[in-house]
Amino acid sequence: MSIWINWPPSFTLSKTESFAESFPKLDPAFCAGGVSPATEEYNCFAWAAGINDKRWEPDPFFQFEWPESASRSFGRDSYVEAFQSLGYSLCNDGAMELGFEKIAFYCVSGEPAHAARQLVNGNWTTKFGDFEDVEHVNLECLQGPIYGEVTTYMKRVRA
């Protein structure tokens, strides 16, 4: 795996006009590995849950996949319930713990705006909306006006 020096051509999000403003802390040096093709098929919450063939969203009109045991609201508790249905429980931080997989919720005004999943190597993986998913070395690099800050961590035993 290599750390990026420049944005790879396959990372189309980096070519959008608002990219630098939206992700002021993100730099190629914080990213590694390959880039998936851009797709609208799944979103960051599905990706964090390990799902790459449908969107995961608690919309009240049932347009998207969401665990039946979780409430359909955009509040933090609904997302916690959804990931609890997958065996996750709340934890204190995103520090690497042997044998555990972690997720982190980025929140804006108390509502989850984004999720990232920790990889076995300690890095994180993120799906940028309808754009690509990438591997990044820390959570702080995505904090900013679009995703807010990480406020919630959850973990489960790694399969």
N, C-alpha and C positions, 0 to 999 in steps of 0.2 A: 504494500500500500504506500502511496506517495502523498505527501502534502502538496497542495496546489501552490504554484507560484503566481499564476494569472488565472482569471476566470476561464474555464474551458469553453469552447464554442457550444458544447452541448448543454451548458447551463444558461438557457434562454432567459430566465428571470433576470440575470445580471445585465441584460441588454435593454430592459425596460427603463423608461424615463425616470420613474420614481424609485428605482432600486436603491440608490445611495441614500436618499432621504428616508426610505422605509426601513432600511437596515444599516444604520450608521456605524454599528460596531462590527459588522461582518466584513471580513477580509479574506482573500483567497488562502492566506496562511492558516486560517482556522478550519479549513475544509480538507478532506482527504478522500481517496478512493474514487470510484466511478460515480456517474450520474445516471439516474433512470430517465427514460423518455418522459416528457411532459404528458400528463393525462388528466382528464376530468373525472375518470372512473372512480377514484377514491380520493379522500382528503387526509389531512394530517391526523385527525382523530382515529380514522380507520387504520392508517399506517402505524400509529403508535400501538394500536391493538393487534397489529400483525395481519391486518386485512388489506388486500390490494386489488379487490375486485368489486367493491361497492363503497359508497360514501356512508359515513357514520355521522349522524347529526340528529339532535333531539327535536327536530321541527314538530310543531303541534299538528301538522296536517299529514303526518305519516308518509311523507314523500321519500324519506331516506331510512336506512337501516338503523335500529337502535335497540338495545336489549329491553325486553319486555319488563324486566324487574326494575328498570330505571325510569324515573319521571322524565317527561318530555318538556323540559324547560332549559333555558340557556344559562342557568345559574351553576355555580361551581358544584353544588351538591348533586345535581343530576349527572355530571360527568364523573364524579367520584362513585356514584352508584353504578354507572355503566361499567367502569373499570373494576369495581368490586365483583361484578358478575363474571369477570374473567379471572378472578383469584387475586387481584391486587388489593393491598391494604395501604392506608396512609403511612408515610414514614417521614423522617425529619429532614433529609437532604438527598442530594444527587450523588453523593460519594459512592464510588464503586464498592460493592459488597459481593464477595465471592459467592456464587450460587444463586444470586438474585438478579432479576431483570427489573429495571426501574423505568418509570415514565415521569415526565415533568409537564405541568400545565403552566402556560404563560397566560396571564390574565390582564385585561384592560377593564377598569372600573368594576372589578370583582367578578367579571365573567370570563370564562376561558375563551381565548382567541386562538390558541395554538397548543399543540402537544408534540413532544419529542420522546423518543424511546432510546434507552441506553443499550449499546451493543456489548457483546462479550469482551471486547478489547477496551472498554471504558469510554469510548467515544459515543456520540449520540447520532441518531438518524432523524431526519426531518423531511416532511413532505410540504413543499411550499404551495399551498392552495392547489390550483390547477396546473402548476408548473412541476418541476422535477423534485425528486427526493435526493438528498445529499447526506453525506456523513460529515459531522463537525466535531471538533475536539472539546468544546465546552458549551455550556448553555448560555453564558453571558453574551456571546457573539450575536444572538438573535434578538436580544432585548432592544426595544425601541418603540416608536409610535404605533406600529402596526400590531405587534404581538404583546406589547407591554413587558412585564417582568415575570419571572418564574415565582409562583406563589404556593404551588402545591406539588408534592412528590408522592409517588406511590411505588410499591414494589411487590413482586411475587417471586416465588421460587422459579428459577430458570428451568425450563423443560429440557 
